[in-house]
Every structure is written in C-alpha cells, then in structure tokens.
Amino acid sequence: MAGPVPVSFAGVPTETTSLAAFIDALPKVELHVHLVGSASVPTVLELARRHPDGPVPVDERELRAFYAFRDFPHFAEVYEAVSGLVRTPEDVGTLVFGVARDLAAQNVRYVELTVTPYTHQRAGMPMPAITEALDHAVREARDRLGVRVAYVFDIPGEFGAAGARGTIDHALAHPPEALVGFGIGGIEQCRPPHRDAFRDAFAAARAAGLRSLPHAGEMTGPETIWEAIEGLGAERIGHGISCMDDPRLIAHLRETQLPLEVCPTSNVCTGQIADLAAHPLPRMLEEGLFVTLNSDDPPMFDTTLTGEYRVAAEVFGLDRAALAALARNAVIASSLDDAGRKAITGEINALL
C-alpha cells in the first residue's frame, strides 16, 4: 500500500466561496459511516410510523430533539432504538440505497459501509435474507448511482461474546459479496470482560481474508487503541483520537502509518470533544499521522462528508492541496483494488 499524502496548513482560506465549490466537486471516499446511523430523518420517520410501537418519535420536531445527545451512552441508546425500526430485509436494502444516494450527491465514488448484522438477527431476520438484501443494494447503487459500496461487519461491543459470535458466524457462513472488513463499535468501556471473544472473532475474520477495522480510542484512552493493534490486528482505526494522550502510541502510529478514520463533528455531538476548535485533528496532522475524514452517523449529527471537509477548511484552516491530500489518504486506506484507487486518485489530481 502506498504511503499517505502529507497534509500541510496554509492558514484560514480567504476565498471561502471558491473553496466551498472545490470541496463540493472533490471526488471523495467514505470509510467510516454506519448503515443505521446514516438513515435520513424522512427515512427514520417513515420507519417509525410503520412501527409505532417503538420509542422513536413519529413527529419530525420531536425526532430532531430525540437526536440531541447528552453523552455517548445516550447516543448508543438512541442508535439502538432507531436500529430497532429496521425489521425486514427490504428495510435494510432501502437504507443502503439511501446512503448511496446521499453520498452520490456529494461526489463520493466509494464507501465502506459499516453494518451491524447482529442487531438485524435479533430483530428476527435470517442471515441469508440480510445478505441477499445487502447484495441487491450494492448492484442498485452501482448501476443507478455509480457509487461502489463495500461492507464492514461490526460487532456491537455492548453485546459481548454473543454479539461477537453472531457477527463472525454471519461473516463466515453468509458473507455479502462486497464484504471487505470486520470491526467492532459501540460502548468501548464494555469490551474488557469479553476481550478473548473479540480477539477470537477477529482472528477468524482475518483468517478468512477480511481486514481488521475496529473502532478504538473514541471514548476511552490509548489502551483501547493498543488492544486494537496488538489484540485485534487492526489495519485501520475508527476514530483513534485518544492516541494524542500517549507519546509512545503517537510515535508508533507515525512510524507504521496506520490509518485513522477521524470524524470531528461526531466527536463533538457525542460529547467526546468540547467543540470543534478543541478537536485534535490539526495536532494529529502536525504529528505526521495518517488521517482520513469521515462522517460516522451524518443525519444524527446534522453533518455530511462534504460538511466534514468544510470543517477542515473553515475551522482547521486547510487549503485545497491539504483537502485533496486527505481525500487521497482515504483512497489509499480503502479496500479498493489498484484500478479503483488509480481512477479516483486521478480524478482528485485533475480537479486540483
């Protein structure tokens, strides 16, 4: 894999309008976005009205208030409530196509979409039916929108060993054609008692040829990132922002150029960072770490991938070359084949 593109600072841009147009036109890759968390407000309202027995509001104003998160555990509670509205394979396919449609409007060429199949299994969906819906949605996104969709299966960490078993069983027995990675998310504080189960699941996934792509260092300290690296064989880290608290880890990440999927707005909305101005992304770049920009759960956080690039320009002072470098980093860190990487990188370079 080629190395990351150096990102440098050029002060806060003065040509705000033209920079915004550049960001809109920039070909992009999204590496860290969740299926359920990407459901638009209209889609969630439709599902809530279809299944009114759940806790999710059926009024738009109330739903937006529902998305005002007190902290990460509250966010996880809301996320689980919305996930509970996804009860049929058709719902799954609708969500995937909706994500692809939203990303296509932002000039996103490729997405690695995180799916948590265990929650859908718990809703009563058979594994083969979930996989069939995922496969169909990939074809629809490619043929109708020109967006390539790949999947990362994600263990919900708070479900412990049962979640690990359900996720790896699905990944091995009924994998979607576009499954490229295996991850773990949810509340990081819940992981230690189930460490061995998570390690075993990741070892089986890696043996099957899947990339290790865990979340770590979002709401806990550097020790979770070390566990992802040493215990789970991580090839990319979701979030990873607490690495800045450990000089030895910073040095390791700099030396290995292990990619970090950074999601600034998400970190503020879930209470991990006080505000955007306090986000460590600029320091991560200054330290020479391999950084990519991502949106995580965009409608829940009132953002988009394009919006994250605007934050990088307007709050962190990145210029066109630096933004293009971040876009190329995402291509390099992706699971695309060489031809796919070359094509998107060529588009980025041509725009720049």
C-alpha positions as CSV (number, residue, x, y, z in Angstrom):
1,M,0.0,0.0,0.0
2,A,1.3,3.4,-0.9
3,G,2.1,5.8,1.9
4,P,-0.2,8.7,2.9
5,V,-0.1,12.1,1.4
6,P,1.5,14.8,3.6
7,V,-1.1,17.3,4.8
8,S,0.2,20.9,5.4
9,F,-1.5,24.0,6.7
10,A,-1.8,27.3,4.8
11,G,-3.8,29.4,7.3
12,V,-7.6,30.0,7.1
13,P,-8.7,30.3,3.4
14,T,-9.8,33.8,2.2
15,E,-11.7,32.6,-0.9
16,T,-14.4,30.9,1.0
17,T,-16.9,30.7,-1.8
18,S,-14.5,29.1,-4.3
19,L,-13.1,26.8,-1.7
20,A,-16.6,25.6,-0.9
21,A,-17.1,24.9,-4.6
22,F,-13.8,23.0,-4.7
23,I,-15.0,20.8,-1.7
24,D,-18.3,20.1,-3.4
25,A,-16.6,19.0,-6.6
26,L,-13.8,17.0,-4.8
27,P,-14.1,13.2,-5.5
28,K,-14.4,11.5,-2.2
29,V,-14.2,8.1,-0.4
30,E,-16.1,7.5,2.8
31,L,-14.5,4.9,5.1
32,H,-16.4,5.3,8.4
33,V,-20.2,5.6,8.1
34,H,-22.8,3.4,9.7
35,L,-25.8,2.0,8.0
36,V,-28.5,2.7,10.6
37,G,-26.8,6.0,11.6
38,S,-27.0,7.2,8.0
39,A,-30.8,6.9,7.8
40,S,-32.1,10.3,6.9
41,V,-34.8,12.0,9.0
42,P,-37.5,11.3,6.5
43,T,-36.5,7.6,6.3
44,V,-36.5,7.3,10.1
45,L,-39.9,9.0,10.3
46,E,-41.2,6.6,7.7
47,L,-40.0,3.6,9.6
48,A,-41.2,5.0,13.0
49,R,-44.7,5.5,11.5
50,R,-44.6,2.0,10.1
51,H,-43.6,0.6,13.5
52,P,-45.2,3.0,16.0
53,D,-44.8,0.5,18.9
54,G,-41.2,1.6,19.4
55,P,-39.7,4.6,21.3
56,V,-38.7,6.6,18.3
57,P,-40.9,9.8,17.8
58,V,-43.1,9.9,14.7
59,D,-43.1,13.8,14.7
60,E,-40.2,15.5,12.9
61,R,-39.6,18.1,15.6
62,E,-39.7,15.5,18.3
63,L,-37.3,13.3,16.3
64,R,-34.7,16.1,15.9
65,A,-35.0,16.7,19.7
66,F,-34.5,12.9,20.1
67,Y,-31.2,13.3,18.3
68,A,-29.8,15.8,20.9
69,F,-27.3,13.5,22.7
70,R,-26.3,14.0,26.3
71,D,-23.3,11.7,26.1
72,F,-22.1,8.6,24.2
73,P,-24.3,6.1,26.3
74,H,-27.3,8.2,25.4
75,F,-26.3,8.2,21.7
76,A,-25.9,4.4,21.9
77,E,-29.4,4.2,23.4
78,V,-30.9,6.3,20.6
79,Y,-29.0,4.4,18.0
80,E,-30.3,1.1,19.3
81,A,-33.9,2.5,19.2
82,V,-33.6,3.6,15.6
83,S,-31.9,0.3,14.7
84,G,-35.0,-1.5,16.2
85,L,-37.1,0.0,13.4
86,V,-35.2,-2.0,10.8
87,R,-37.2,-5.2,10.9
88,T,-37.2,-6.6,7.3
89,P,-34.6,-7.2,4.6
90,E,-36.4,-4.6,2.5
91,D,-35.7,-2.1,5.2
92,V,-32.0,-3.0,5.0
93,G,-31.9,-2.6,1.3
94,T,-33.7,0.7,1.4
95,L,-31.2,2.1,3.9
96,V,-28.2,1.0,1.9
97,F,-29.5,2.6,-1.3
98,G,-30.5,5.8,0.6
99,V,-26.9,6.1,1.9
100,A,-25.5,5.6,-1.6
101,R,-27.9,8.2,-2.9
102,D,-26.9,10.8,-0.3
103,L,-23.2,10.1,-1.0
104,A,-23.5,10.2,-4.7
105,A,-24.8,13.8,-4.4
106,Q,-21.5,14.6,-2.6
107,N,-19.3,13.2,-5.3
108,V,-18.5,10.2,-3.2
109,R,-17.2,7.4,-5.5
110,Y,-16.8,4.6,-3.0
111,V,-18.0,3.8,0.5
112,E,-17.1,1.2,3.1
113,L,-20.4,1.0,4.9
114,T,-20.5,-0.4,8.5
115,V,-23.3,-2.9,9.0
116,T,-24.1,-4.4,12.4
117,P,-25.9,-7.6,11.3
118,Y,-26.3,-8.9,14.9
119,T,-29.0,-6.3,15.6
120,H,-30.9,-7.4,12.5
121,Q,-30.6,-11.0,13.5
122,R,-32.1,-10.1,16.9
123,A,-35.0,-8.4,15.1
124,G,-35.7,-11.9,13.6
125,M,-34.1,-11.5,10.1
126,P,-32.4,-14.7,8.9
127,M,-28.8,-14.3,7.9
128,P,-29.3,-15.3,4.2
129,A,-32.1,-12.7,3.8
130,I,-29.9,-9.9,5.2
131,T,-27.1,-10.9,2.9
132,E,-29.4,-11.0,-0.1
133,A,-30.7,-7.5,0.6
134,L,-27.1,-6.2,1.0
135,D,-26.0,-7.8,-2.3
136,H,-29.0,-6.4,-4.1
137,A,-28.4,-2.9,-2.8
138,V,-24.8,-3.0,-4.0
139,R,-25.9,-3.7,-7.5
140,E,-28.6,-1.0,-7.3
141,A,-26.1,1.6,-6.1
142,R,-23.6,0.8,-8.7
143,D,-26.0,0.6,-11.7
144,R,-28.3,3.5,-10.8
145,L,-25.9,5.9,-8.9
146,G,-22.4,5.0,-10.0
147,V,-21.3,4.5,-6.3
148,R,-19.3,1.5,-5.3
149,V,-20.4,0.1,-1.9
150,A,-18.4,-2.3,0.2
151,Y,-19.3,-3.6,3.7
152,V,-17.6,-3.8,7.1
153,F,-19.4,-6.2,9.5
154,D,-19.3,-4.6,13.0
155,I,-19.6,-6.3,16.4
156,P,-21.8,-4.3,18.8
157,G,-19.4,-4.3,21.7
158,E,-22.0,-4.0,24.4
159,F,-23.5,-7.4,23.4
160,G,-20.3,-9.1,24.4
161,A,-19.5,-12.6,23.4
162,A,-22.9,-13.2,21.9
163,G,-22.5,-10.2,19.6
164,A,-19.1,-11.4,18.6
165,R,-20.4,-14.9,17.8
166,G,-23.4,-13.7,15.9
167,T,-21.3,-11.3,13.8
168,I,-18.5,-13.7,12.9
169,D,-20.9,-16.5,12.2
170,H,-22.7,-14.3,9.7
171,A,-19.4,-13.1,8.1
172,L,-18.2,-16.6,7.6
173,A,-21.4,-18.5,6.8
174,H,-23.3,-15.9,4.7
175,P,-20.9,-13.1,3.7
176,P,-22.2,-10.4,1.3
177,E,-20.2,-10.4,-2.0
178,A,-18.8,-6.9,-1.1
179,L,-17.8,-7.7,2.5
180,V,-14.2,-6.4,2.9
181,G,-13.7,-5.8,6.6
182,F,-14.6,-6.8,10.2
183,G,-15.0,-4.3,13.0
184,I,-16.2,-3.5,16.5
185,G,-18.1,-0.5,17.7
186,G,-20.5,0.5,20.5
187,I,-19.5,1.5,24.0
188,E,-15.8,0.8,24.4
189,Q,-16.0,0.6,28.2
190,C,-17.9,-2.7,27.7
191,R,-15.1,-4.5,25.9
192,P,-12.6,-5.7,28.6
193,P,-14.7,-8.5,30.1
194,H,-15.1,-10.0,26.6
195,R,-11.6,-9.4,25.3
196,D,-10.9,-13.1,24.4
197,A,-14.2,-13.5,22.5
198,F,-13.5,-10.4,20.5
199,R,-9.9,-11.5,19.8
200,D,-11.1,-14.9,18.6
201,A,-13.7,-13.3,16.3
202,F,-11.2,-11.0,14.7
203,A,-8.7,-13.8,14.3
204,A,-11.3,-15.9,12.4
205,A,-12.2,-12.9,10.3
206,R,-8.6,-12.2,9.4
207,A,-8.1,-15.9,8.5
208,A,-11.0,-15.6,6.1
209,G,-9.3,-12.7,4.4
210,L,-11.2,-9.8,5.9
211,R,-9.4,-6.6,7.0
212,S,-9.4,-5.7,10.7
213,L,-11.1,-2.3,11.1
214,P,-12.1,-1.7,14.7
215,H,-13.3,1.4,16.4
216,A,-10.9,2.4,19.3
217,G,-9.9,5.4,21.2
218,E,-13.1,7.3,20.8
219,M,-14.5,7.3,24.3
220,T,-11.6,5.6,26.2
221,G,-7.9,6.1,26.4
222,P,-5.0,4.9,24.4
223,E,-5.2,1.4,26.0
224,T,-8.1,0.6,23.7
225,I,-6.1,1.6,20.6
226,W,-3.2,-0.6,21.8
227,E,-5.6,-3.5,22.2
228,A,-7.0,-2.9,18.7
229,I,-3.5,-3.0,17.3
230,E,-2.0,-5.8,19.4
231,G,-5.0,-7.9,20.2
232,L,-7.2,-7.4,17.1
233,G,-4.6,-6.9,14.4
234,A,-6.0,-3.5,13.3
235,E,-5.3,-2.3,9.8
236,R,-7.2,0.9,10.3
237,I,-8.6,2.5,13.5
238,G,-12.0,4.0,13.7
239,H,-11.7,7.4,15.5
240,G,-8.4,6.9,17.4
241,I,-8.4,10.5,18.8
242,S,-7.2,9.5,22.3
243,C,-3.9,8.5,20.8
244,M,-2.8,12.0,21.5
245,D,-2.6,11.2,25.2
246,D,0.2,8.7,24.7
247,P,3.5,9.8,23.1
248,R,4.6,6.2,22.6
249,L,1.4,5.5,20.7
250,I,1.8,8.6,18.6
251,A,5.3,7.5,17.7
252,H,4.0,4.0,16.8
253,L,1.2,5.4,14.6
254,R,3.6,7.8,12.9
255,E,6.1,5.0,12.2
256,T,3.6,2.5,10.9
257,Q,1.3,5.0,9.2
258,L,-1.7,3.1,10.5
259,P,-4.7,5.0,9.1
260,L,-7.1,6.7,11.5
261,E,-10.7,7.4,10.5
262,V,-11.4,10.8,12.1
263,C,-14.9,12.1,12.5
264,P,-14.8,15.6,14.0
265,T,-18.5,16.5,14.2
266,S,-19.4,13.1,15.6
267,N,-16.9,13.5,18.4
268,V,-18.4,16.8,19.4
269,C,-22.0,15.6,19.2
270,T,-21.4,12.6,21.4
271,G,-19.5,14.7,24.0
272,Q,-16.0,13.3,23.4
273,I,-14.7,16.7,22.5
274,A,-16.0,20.1,23.9
275,D,-16.2,21.8,20.5
276,L,-14.6,21.7,17.0
277,A,-11.9,24.2,17.9
278,A,-10.7,21.8,20.6
279,H,-10.5,18.8,18.2
280,P,-7.1,17.1,18.0
281,L,-7.2,16.7,14.2
282,P,-4.8,19.6,13.5
283,R,-2.3,18.2,16.0
284,M,-2.7,14.7,14.6
285,L,-1.7,16.1,11.2
286,E,1.2,18.1,12.7
287,E,2.5,14.9,14.3
288,G,2.6,13.2,10.8
289,L,-0.2,10.7,11.5
290,F,-2.2,9.1,8.6
291,V,-5.6,10.8,8.8
292,T,-8.8,10.4,6.8
293,L,-12.0,12.4,7.1
294,N,-15.4,10.7,7.7
295,S,-18.9,11.4,8.8
296,D,-19.9,8.4,11.1
297,D,-23.7,8.9,11.5
298,P,-24.3,12.0,9.4
299,P,-28.1,12.7,9.8
300,M,-27.9,12.1,13.6
301,F,-25.1,14.6,13.8
302,D,-26.5,17.1,11.2
303,T,-23.4,16.7,9.0
304,T,-22.2,15.1,5.7
305,L,-18.9,14.0,4.4
306,T,-18.8,17.3,2.5
307,G,-19.5,19.1,5.7
308,E,-16.5,17.4,7.4
309,Y,-14.3,18.7,4.6
310,R,-15.8,22.2,5.2
311,V,-15.0,21.9,8.9
312,A,-11.4,21.0,7.9
313,A,-11.2,24.2,5.8
314,E,-13.1,26.7,7.9
315,V,-12.2,25.6,11.4
316,F,-8.8,23.9,10.9
317,G,-7.5,26.1,8.1
318,L,-6.7,23.5,5.5
319,D,-6.3,24.7,1.9
320,R,-7.2,23.0,-1.4
321,A,-3.9,21.0,-1.5
322,A,-4.4,19.8,2.1
323,L,-8.0,18.8,1.5
324,A,-7.1,16.9,-1.7
325,A,-4.4,15.2,0.3
326,L,-7.0,14.0,2.9
327,A,-9.1,12.8,0.0
328,R,-6.2,10.8,-1.4
329,N,-5.5,9.4,2.0
330,A,-8.9,7.9,2.1
331,V,-8.4,6.3,-1.3
332,I,-5.0,4.8,-0.1
333,A,-6.5,3.5,3.1
334,S,-9.5,1.9,1.4
335,S,-10.0,-1.7,0.3
336,L,-10.3,-0.7,-3.4
337,D,-8.4,-2.6,-6.0
338,D,-5.5,-0.9,-7.7
339,A,-7.6,0.2,-10.7
340,G,-10.2,1.7,-8.4
341,R,-7.6,3.6,-6.4
342,K,-5.9,4.9,-9.6
343,A,-9.1,6.1,-11.1
344,I,-10.3,8.1,-8.1
345,T,-6.8,9.5,-7.4
346,G,-6.7,10.6,-11.0
347,E,-9.9,12.5,-10.6
348,I,-8.7,14.2,-7.4
349,N,-5.4,15.2,-9.1
350,A,-7.3,16.5,-12.2
351,L,-9.5,18.7,-10.0
352,L,-6.6,20.1,-8.0
